[in-house]
């Protein structure tokens, strides 16, 4: 079998030992999904007759089905070793002009003329398919949970080879359903997200003198009740020339590099290698002549020049008319090096807004610190009195000193409080560790899904902390009694995960019913259940065991048998609790906008350093707010502070949920249908519950420490 390689792949084949124009290959074996061939008979690669028959059958079937078969290109390496490099060979083009297309992973150095595949995310189905068929990219756990699905696209690039007026395809005539679907997607502002070498396509637009950056491009636009489709794409690929010639490619995953394979000793080893360091796209709406593309094949040159003007639109969408798609690509050398290629996506804008958020939080903290210093001054003055003076003061007990016999009385539903505090410690620890790792650069946006995956891992590991805190608090409330600690640890392991799993299950049924690609596969549900019950639950029980073995916290005062009556209050105490949530929300709401935009508008969130600072300030504000409210309740002889301290800071989740509703109404206007709104509100509910557990835990633990310190510092009989 003989095939002719087109000009673009000559250099590559010469480097691999071929003659660059004609090569002979022989099918030598086949696996379940691929076939193997040896190039040139002299390479002496042996295979069984059965393997040869399977390979020939695979080739025959591929020709009949007009589908390519992935094969393996094998050559003799140095010292008799065999080097395998995956290639894609289109068997239906086994004649003069047949082509090879590379299937290397994203992290590579390529030579001039080598082919490159584009990945595409969320491509609208308008009958544009790659020749080799649609293939899903391997996704990790985080990508699946986020609903990311990456498939190969029909676009093909040759490294450092500029091409223009490339015909991609012509769709069939738009039916009534196709027309309605396409116009609906334009109204809903659907975006096409392309990925080249792990870099998302970036689009630059100018608005009111400001340069705006977007990832992806819209499928069309509506102007004066007329819909236009972007059917021509102008790509610009920024490449950095590798300093050392003679490099075949880089092995590794993501943006990391593990090894470099040299081509020393091979002809053509001086061919320079290039690395992609930028990927830009300009969408245009161009009117094509359908008669000119009748006899054109994919990737052939369009007969007439195409002028791409992003400020004008020319191709209206009409029912009963086909759409012609074309593209062009320009390569440009850049001084940007590989480690800096994500800077364009992570360029920080609006830093003043983030600093304003931090300064606002510091002002709130300063106000609360002044109040707490007043409380501390009163306690210090009392401690400095001699015993006789303290006895005189004790005879005129007032305020918080009157509830000394009831302040540590067990709250209502103590087991639920312990469970929520334990889960809150787990969620808060996960948030702090994840954001810290992201701020240090261990969870780069270049590695999609690692943030969610890391959160799951940290959450499961911190189940030990959840069990420990929940059980030890349970024993403290029960004055050291071990009874029921297993039940508390088990419920701590299942309470919040159970709520989260229930919400996700309901929302996933809605996604399944809508035939959405964002639906979580059933296999992933099984994996999540296994992670929950095989890792998280055992670790939480282990933490509970250590909590049961640890000594409980001794109260500094005794609790009376008969509870003290709480005097009537001028204002309901819960009103004060709900009003206090404004301070923690003021710390968070500016950063919350950037987080919401990242989640719901597909923007890259990059300011993890600011987010970590805001998180620490939020913890401080929640603790101080809870301390102040607890002290105020004790001063009016209200000794039921347990749950109120939890919700004093935890109720900030109510404000966040109201903010989410506001964001839905005013910022997500394109969100259509009750299903989309229900999904948004469901995920928002899941998020605010996690925030309530975390912030409420901070408030309760700080108040518990404050009350314990307050009554241990003042000696009362």
C-alpha positions in Angstrom: 0.0 0.0 0.0 1.4 3.3 -1.0 0.3 6.8 -0.1 1.5 10.3 -1.0 1.9 12.9 1.7 1.0 16.5 0.9 3.5 19.3 1.3 2.6 20.3 4.8 3.7 17.0 6.4 7.0 16.5 4.4 9.3 18.0 7.0 7.8 15.8 9.7 8.2 12.6 7.8 11.7 13.4 6.8 12.5 13.8 10.5 11.0 10.4 11.1 13.0 8.7 8.4 10.6 8.8 5.5 11.5 10.4 2.1 8.9 13.2 2.6 6.9 12.4 -0.6 6.3 8.7 -1.0 6.2 6.1 1.7 5.2 2.5 2.0 3.3 1.1 4.9 1.9 -2.2 5.9 -0.9 -3.1 8.2 0.6 -5.3 10.9 -2.0 -5.5 13.6 -5.2 -4.2 15.1 -6.6 -3.7 18.6 -10.2 -3.1 19.6 -10.2 0.5 18.6 -7.2 1.1 16.4 -5.0 -0.4 13.7 -1.2 -0.6 13.5 1.0 -0.2 10.5 4.7 -0.2 9.7 6.2 2.4 7.4 8.6 0.8 4.9 9.1 -2.9 4.7 12.7 -2.6 6.0 11.6 -1.9 9.5 11.0 -5.6 10.1 8.0 -5.4 12.5 6.5 -8.8 13.0 2.8 -9.5 13.5 0.7 -12.5 13.6 -1.6 -13.4 10.7 -4.6 -12.9 13.0 -3.5 -9.3 13.7 -3.0 -8.7 10.0 -6.5 -9.9 9.2 -8.0 -7.7 12.0 -6.1 -4.7 10.7 -7.2 -5.3 7.1 -10.8 -5.7 8.1 -10.7 -2.5 10.1 -9.3 -0.7 7.1 -11.9 -2.2 4.8 -14.8 -1.3 7.2 -13.5 2.3 7.6 -13.5 2.7 3.8 -17.0 1.4 3.6 -18.2 3.7 6.4 -16.2 6.6 5.1 -14.6 7.0 8.5 -10.9 7.2 9.4 -9.1 4.6 11.5 -6.5 5.7 14.1 -3.3 4.0 13.4 0.2 3.8 14.9 3.3 5.0 13.0 6.2 2.8 14.0 9.9 3.2 13.2 13.2 1.9 14.4 14.7 4.2 17.0 18.2 4.4 18.3 19.8 1.3 19.7 17.1 -0.9 18.2 14.2 0.6 20.3 10.8 1.1 18.8 9.2 4.6 19.0 5.4 4.8 18.6 3.8 8.1 17.7 0.0 8.3 17.3 -1.2 9.6 14.0 -4.5 9.7 12.3 -4.6 8.3 8.7 -7.7 8.9 6.6 -8.1 5.5 4.8 -10.7 6.9 2.3 -7.9 9.1 0.9 -5.4 6.5 0.0 -4.4 8.1 -3.3 -2.3 11.0 -4.5 -3.0 13.9 -2.1 -3.9 11.8 0.9 -3.1 13.5 4.2 -1.9 12.8 7.7 -3.3 14.6 10.7 -1.6 14.7 14.0 -3.3 13.6 17.2 -0.7 14.8 19.7 -1.9 16.2 23.0 -2.0 19.9 23.7 1.4 20.4 25.3 3.7 20.2 22.3 6.3 21.8 20.2 5.4 21.5 16.6 7.3 21.8 13.4 6.4 23.9 10.4 3.4 22.4 8.5 2.3 20.0 11.1 -1.5 19.7 11.5 -3.4 20.8 14.5 -6.9 19.9 15.7 -9.1 22.4 17.4 -11.2 21.4 20.4 -14.7 22.9 20.7 -16.9 23.2 23.8 -20.7 23.5 23.5 -20.9 23.6 19.7 -24.4 24.2 18.3 -25.6 21.3 16.2 -25.8 22.7 12.7 -24.5 19.7 10.9 -20.8 20.6 10.9 -18.8 17.5 11.8 -15.1 16.6 11.6 -14.1 14.1 9.0 -12.9 11.7 11.6 -16.2 12.0 13.5 -17.0 13.6 16.8 -14.7 12.5 19.7 -15.1 13.5 23.3 -12.0 14.6 25.2 -11.1 12.9 28.4 -12.6 14.8 31.3 -11.8 14.7 35.0 -14.2 14.6 37.9 -14.3 18.4 38.2 -15.0 18.9 34.5 -17.9 16.5 34.6 -19.4 18.1 37.7 -19.2 21.5 36.0 -20.8 20.2 32.9 -17.8 20.8 30.6 -17.9 18.7 27.5 -15.0 19.1 25.0 -15.2 17.6 21.5 -13.0 17.9 18.4 -14.0 20.5 15.8 -13.9 20.5 12.0 -11.2 23.2 11.9 -7.7 22.2 10.9 -4.5 24.3 11.2 -1.0 23.7 9.9 1.7 25.0 12.2 3.0 28.3 11.2 1.2 28.2 7.8 -1.1 31.1 7.1 -4.3 30.1 5.2 -7.2 32.2 4.0 -10.6 31.6 2.4 -10.7 28.0 3.6 -14.1 26.4 2.9 -15.4 24.4 5.8 -18.8 23.2 4.8 -22.3 24.1 3.6 -25.3 23.1 5.7 -28.4 21.7 4.3 -31.3 24.1 3.8 -32.6 25.3 7.2 -35.9 23.7 8.1 -38.4 25.5 10.1 -37.2 23.8 13.3 -33.6 24.6 12.5 -34.4 28.2 11.9 -36.4 28.5 15.2 -33.6 26.7 17.2 -30.8 28.9 15.7 -32.7 32.2 16.3 -33.6 31.0 19.8 -30.0 30.3 20.6 -29.0 33.8 19.4 -31.6 35.3 21.6 -30.3 33.3 24.5 -26.7 34.6 23.8 -25.2 31.1 23.2 -21.4 31.2 22.9 -19.1 28.9 21.0 -16.0 28.1 23.0 -13.0 26.9 21.0 -9.8 25.5 22.5 -6.4 25.3 20.8 -3.5 23.7 22.6 -5.4 24.0 25.9 -5.9 27.8 25.3 -9.5 29.1 25.0 -10.2 31.4 22.1 -10.1 35.0 23.2 -12.1 37.8 21.6 -11.3 41.5 21.9 -14.0 44.1 21.6 -13.9 47.9 22.1 -16.8 49.6 23.9 -16.8 53.3 24.9 -13.0 53.5 24.5 -12.4 50.4 26.7 -10.9 47.2 25.5 -12.9 44.2 26.6 -11.8 40.6 26.6 -14.2 37.6 26.1 -13.6 33.9 25.8 -15.5 32.4 22.9 -17.8 34.2 20.5 -21.5 34.4 20.0 -23.1 32.2 17.3 -24.9 35.2 15.9 -26.5 38.6 16.5 -29.9 40.2 16.3 -30.1 43.7 14.7 -33.5 45.4 14.0 -35.4 42.1 14.2 -33.1 40.4 11.7 -30.9 37.5 12.8 -27.3 37.3 11.4 -25.0 34.3 11.9 -21.2 34.5 12.3 -20.2 32.1 9.5 -16.6 33.1 9.0 -13.9 33.0 11.7 -10.6 34.8 11.5 -8.1 33.1 13.8 -4.8 34.5 15.0 -2.4 32.1 16.6 0.5 33.5 18.5 3.5 31.2 18.5 6.9 31.3 20.3 9.8 29.8 18.4 11.6 27.2 20.5 15.2 28.2 21.1 16.7 24.8 20.3 16.2 23.2 16.9 15.8 19.4 16.6 13.0 18.9 19.1 10.2 16.5 18.2 7.7 17.3 20.9 7.1 17.8 24.6 5.6 15.0 26.7 3.3 15.9 29.5 -0.2 16.9 30.5 -1.9 20.2 30.9 0.6 23.0 30.9 3.4 21.0 32.6 6.4 19.5 30.8 7.8 16.1 31.7 10.2 15.2 28.9 11.5 16.4 25.5 12.1 13.9 22.7 15.0 15.0 20.5 15.4 14.2 16.8 19.2 14.1 16.9 20.7 12.1 14.0 17.6 12.5 11.8 17.5 14.4 8.6 15.5 17.6 9.1 16.4 17.9 12.7 17.2 21.6 12.2 13.6 22.4 11.5 12.5 24.9 14.2 9.7 24.0 16.7 6.9 26.3 17.8 4.8 26.6 20.8 1.3 28.1 20.9 1.2 31.1 23.3 -1.9 32.9 22.2 -5.2 32.2 20.4 -7.5 34.9 19.2 -10.7 34.8 17.2 -12.7 37.4 15.3 -16.2 36.3 14.2 -17.7 37.7 11.0 -20.9 37.5 9.2 -20.1 37.1 5.5 -22.5 36.6 2.5 -21.2 33.6 0.5 -22.3 32.5 -3.0 -23.7 29.1 -2.7 -23.0 28.3 -6.4 -19.3 28.7 -5.8 -19.1 25.9 -3.2 -21.2 23.2 -4.9 -18.1 21.3 -6.1 -15.8 22.3 -3.2 -14.5 19.8 -0.7 -13.8 20.6 2.9 -10.6 22.6 3.4 -10.3 23.7 -0.2 -9.9 27.3 -1.1 -13.0 29.5 -1.5 -12.9 30.9 -5.1 -13.4 34.6 -4.3 -11.8 36.8 -1.6 -13.4 37.0 1.8 -13.4 40.3 3.6 -13.8 39.9 7.4 -15.3 43.0 8.9 -16.3 42.5 12.6 -18.2 45.7 12.7 -20.6 44.8 9.9 -22.9 41.8 9.3 -24.0 40.5 5.9 -25.4 36.9 6.3 -29.0 37.0 7.5 -30.5 33.7 8.7 -33.4 32.7 6.5 -35.6 29.6 6.5 -35.0 27.4 3.5 -31.5 28.7 2.8 -28.2 26.9 3.6 -25.3 28.5 5.5 -21.7 28.4 4.2 -19.0 28.3 6.8 -15.4 29.4 6.1 -12.4 30.4 8.1 -8.8 31.8 7.9 -5.8 31.5 10.1 -2.8 33.8 10.7 0.3 32.7 12.6 2.3 35.4 14.3 5.6 35.1 16.2 5.4 36.4 19.7 7.9 37.1 22.5 5.5 35.6 25.0 7.0 32.5 26.5 5.3 29.3 27.5 5.0 30.0 31.3 3.4 33.4 30.5 0.9 32.4 27.9 -2.1 32.5 30.3 -1.3 36.1 31.3 -3.8 37.5 28.7 -6.6 35.5 30.4 -5.5 36.3 34.0 -4.7 39.9 33.5 -6.1 41.7 36.5 -8.4 44.5 35.8 -10.4 46.5 38.3 -7.9 46.0 41.1 -9.2 49.2 42.8 -12.6 47.5 43.2 -11.0 44.6 45.0 -8.9 46.9 47.2 -12.1 48.9 48.0 -13.7 45.6 49.2 -10.7 44.9 51.5 -10.7 48.5 52.9 -14.4 48.3 53.5 -13.9 45.1 55.5 -11.1 46.7 57.5 -13.4 49.6 58.4 -16.0 47.2 59.7 -13.4 45.2 61.7 -12.0 48.5 63.2 -15.5 49.5 64.4 -16.1 46.1 66.0 -12.6 46.1 67.6 -13.3 49.4 69.3 -16.5 47.9 70.8 -14.7 44.8 72.0 -11.9 46.9 73.5 -14.5 48.6 75.6 -15.7 45.2 76.9 -12.2 44.1 77.5 -11.5 47.4 79.5 -14.4 46.7 81.8 -13.3 43.2 82.5 -9.7 44.3 83.1 -10.9 46.9 85.6 -13.0 44.3 87.4 -10.1 41.9 87.6 -7.8 44.5 89.1 -10.2 45.0 92.1 -9.2 43.3 95.3 -11.4 40.6 96.8 -13.3 43.0 99.1 -14.1 45.3 96.2 -15.2 42.4 94.1 -17.5 41.2 96.9 -19.2 44.6 97.0 -19.6 44.5 93.2 -21.1 41.0 93.4 -23.8 42.2 95.8 -25.1 44.4 93.1 -25.2 41.9 90.3 -26.6 43.2 87.0 -26.6 42.3 83.4 -24.6 39.3 82.3 -23.5 38.5 85.8 -27.1 37.4 86.6 -27.1 34.6 84.1 -24.0 32.9 85.6 -26.1 29.8 86.6 -27.8 29.4 83.1 -25.2 30.6 80.6 -24.0 27.0 79.9 -27.4 25.4 80.0 -27.7 22.9 77.1 -29.5 24.5 74.1 -32.5 23.0 72.4 -31.7 20.4 69.8 -28.0 20.0 70.9 -27.3 17.1 68.5 -28.3 19.2 65.5 -26.1 22.1 66.6 -23.1 19.8 67.0 -23.7 18.3 63.6 -24.0 21.7 61.9 -20.9 23.0 63.6 -18.9 19.9 62.7 -20.0 20.2 59.0 -19.3 23.9 59.1 -15.7 23.2 60.2 -15.3 20.8 57.3 -16.7 23.3 54.8 -14.7 26.2 56.1 -11.5 24.2 56.2 -12.1 23.0 52.6 -12.6 26.6 51.5 -9.5 28.0 53.2 -7.2 25.2 51.9 -8.6 25.2 48.4 -8.4 29.0 48.0 -4.9 29.0 49.5 -3.7 26.4 47.0 -5.3 28.3 44.2 -3.7 31.5 45.3 -0.3 29.8 45.3 -0.8 28.6 41.7 -1.4 24.9 42.4 -4.8 25.0 40.7 -4.2 26.9 37.5 -7.1 27.6 35.1 -5.0 25.8 32.5 -5.9 22.6 34.2 -9.7 22.6 33.9 -11.6 20.9 36.6 -8.8 20.8 39.2 -10.4 23.4 41.4 -13.6 21.3 41.9 -11.6 18.1 42.1 -9.4 19.6 44.8 -12.4 20.8 46.7 -13.9 17.3 46.8 -10.6 15.8 47.9 -10.0 18.4 50.7 -13.7 18.0 51.8 -13.3 14.3 52.2 -10.0 14.5 54.1 -11.4 17.1 56.5 -14.2 14.7 57.5 -11.8 13.9 60.3 -12.1 17.5 61.6 -15.9 17.4 61.3 -16.3 14.2 63.3 -13.8 15.4 66.0 -15.5 18.8 66.5 -19.0 17.5 66.4 -18.4 14.7 69.0 -16.2 16.7 71.3 -18.8 19.5 71.4 -21.5 16.9 72.0 -19.6 15.5 75.0 -19.0 19.1 76.3 -22.7 19.9 76.2 -23.4 16.5 77.9 -20.8 17.2 80.7 -18.4 14.5 79.4 -21.0 11.8 78.7 -19.9 9.4 75.8 -23.4 8.2 75.1 -24.6 8.8 71.5 -21.2 9.9 70.0 -21.4 7.4 67.2 -24.8 8.7 66.2 -23.6 12.3 66.2 -20.5 11.3 64.1 -22.7 9.4 61.6 -25.1 12.2 61.2 -22.3 14.7 60.8 -21.0 12.5 57.9 -24.4 12.4 56.2 -26.2 15.7 57.1 -24.8 18.3 54.7 -23.7 15.8 52.0 -27.2 14.3 52.1 -28.7 17.8 51.5 -26.3 18.5 48.7 -26.8 15.1 47.1 -30.6 15.6 47.2 -30.4 19.0 45.6 -28.1 17.8 42.9 -30.3 14.7 42.2 -33.4 16.9 41.7 -31.5 19.3 39.5 -30.0 16.5 37.5 -33.4 15.0 36.7 -34.3 18.4 35.3 -31.1 18.4 33.2 -31.9 14.8 32.0 -35.4 15.8 31.1 -34.0 18.8 29.1 -31.5 16.6 27.3 -28.7 18.8 28.5 -25.0 17.9 28.2 -24.5 19.4 31.6 -26.3 16.5 33.2 -24.1 14.4 35.5 -23.8 10.9 34.1 -25.2 8.0 36.2 -21.7 6.5 36.5 -20.5 9.7 38.1 -23.4 9.5 40.6 -22.1 6.1 41.5 -18.6 7.4 41.9 -19.8 10.2 44.2 -21.7 7.8 46.3 -18.6 5.6 46.6 -16.5 8.5 47.6 -19.0 9.6 50.2 -19.6 6.2 51.9 -16.2 4.7 51.3 -13.9 7.7 52.2 -15.8 10.6 53.7 -18.0 8.6 56.1 -15.2 6.4 57.5 -12.9 9.5 58.0 -15.7 11.3 59.8 -16.2 8.3 62.1 -12.5 8.2 62.8 -12.5 11.9 63.7 -15.5 11.2 66.0 -13.6 8.4 67.7 -10.7 10.8 68.5 -13.3 13.4 69.7 -14.8 10.8 72.1 -11.3 10.0 73.4 -10.3 13.7 73.9 -11.3 15.3 77.2 -14.4 17.5 77.1 -14.2 21.2 77.8 -14.9 22.0 81.5 -17.3 24.8 82.2 -15.9 27.5 84.6 -19.3 27.8 86.5 -22.0 25.5 87.6 -25.4 25.3 86.0 -28.6 25.7 88.2 -31.2 23.0 88.2 -34.0 25.5 87.6 -33.7 27.7 84.5 -33.8 31.5 85.1 -36.7 33.4 83.5 -35.7 35.7 80.7 -37.0 39.3 81.2 -39.3 40.7 78.5 -37.4 42.4 75.8 -38.3 45.7 74.1 -37.4 44.3 70.7 -37.3 40.6 69.6 -33.8 39.2 70.0 -34.0 37.5 66.6 -34.5 40.8 64.9 -31.1 41.9 66.1 -29.6 38.6 64.9 -31.0 39.1 61.4 -29.9 42.7 61.3 -26.3 41.8 62.2 -25.9 39.8 58.9 -25.4 43.1 57.0 -21.8 43.4 58.3 -20.5 40.1 57.0 -22.4 40.6 53.7 -20.7 44.0 53.3 -17.4 42.2 53.5 -18.3 39.8 50.8 -20.7 41.3 48.3 -18.1 43.0 46.0 -16.1 39.8 45.5 -19.4 37.9 45.2 -20.1 39.7 41.9 -16.8 38.4 40.4 -17.5 34.9 41.7 -21.0 34.8 40.2 -19.8 36.1 36.9 -17.2 33.3 36.8 -19.7 30.6 37.6 -22.6 31.7 35.4 -21.0 33.7 32.6 -18.0 31.4 31.9 -15.4 34.0 32.8 -12.1 33.0 34.2 -11.8 33.8 37.9 -8.2 34.6 38.7 -7.9 36.8 41.8 -7.6 34.0 44.3 -5.1 36.1 46.3 -7.8 38.8 46.9 -10.3 36.1 47.6 -8.2 34.5 50.3 -7.8 37.9 52.0 -11.5 38.5 51.8 -12.2 35.1 53.2 -9.9 35.8 56.2 -11.6 39.2 56.8 -15.0 37.5 56.5 -14.0 35.0 59.2 -12.8 37.9 61.4 -16.0 39.9 60.9 -18.2 36.9 61.5 -16.4 36.2 64.8 -16.6 39.8 66.0 -20.2 40.2 65.0 -21.2 37.1 66.9 -19.1 38.2 70.0 -20.9 41.6 70.1 -24.3 40.1 69.7 -23.7 37.4 72.3 -22.5 40.0 74.8 -25.5 42.2 74.1 -27.9 39.2 74.8 -26.1 38.4 78.0 -26.3 42.0 79.2 -30.1 41.9 78.9 -30.1 38.6 80.8 -30.9 36.4 77.7 -28.9 33.3 78.3 -30.1 31.4 75.2 -27.1 32.4 73.1 -26.2 29.1 71.5 -28.3 29.1 68.4 -28.3 32.9 68.2 -24.6 33.1 68.0 -24.7 30.5 65.1 -27.2 32.5 63.1 -25.8 35.9 64.0 -23.1 35.3 61.3 -24.7 32.4 59.5 -27.8 34.4 58.5 -25.5 36.3 56.0 -26.5 33.4 53.7 -30.0 35.0 53.4 -28.5 38.1 52.0 -26.4 36.1 49.6 -29.5 34.2 48.4 -31.4 37.5 47.9 -28.3 38.8 46.0 -28.4 35.7 43.8 -32.1 36.4 43.0 -31.1 40.0 42.1 -28.3 38.7 39.9 -30.7 36.4 38.1 -33.2 39.2 37.4 -30.8 42.0 36.3 -27.6 40.2 35.1 -28.9 37.0 33.6 -31.7 38.4 31.6 -31.0 36.0 28.7 -31.7 33.0 31.0 -34.8 31.5 29.5 -37.5 29.2 30.8 -38.5 27.9 34.2 -36.0 25.0 34.0 -33.0 27.3 33.7 -34.3 29.5 36.5 -34.9 26.5 38.7 -31.4 25.2 38.1 -29.9 28.5 38.9 -31.9 28.9 42.2 -31.2 25.3 43.1 -27.4 25.7 42.7 -27.6 29.0 44.6 -29.5 27.3 47.4 -26.7 24.7 47.6 -24.1 27.5 47.7 -25.8 29.6 50.4 -26.3 26.5 52.6 -22.6 25.8 52.6 -21.9 29.5 53.4 -24.4 29.4 56.3 -22.8 26.3 57.8 -19.3 27.8 57.5 -20.0 31.3 58.7 -22.4 30.1 61.4 -19.6 27.8 62.7 -17.2 30.7 63.0 -19.8 32.7 64.9 -20.6 29.9 67.3 -17.1 28.8 68.1 -15.9 32.4 68.7 -18.9 33.1 71.0 -18.3 29.8 72.9 -14.7 30.8 73.5 -15.8 34.4 74.5 -18.5 33.1 77.0 -16.0 30.6 78.4 -13.4 33.3 78.8 -15.8 35.8 80.2 -17.1 33.6 83.0 -13.7 32.1 83.8 -12.1 35.6 84.2 -14.7 36.8 86.7 -15.1 34.8 90.0 -18.7 34.5 91.0 -20.3 32.3 93.6 
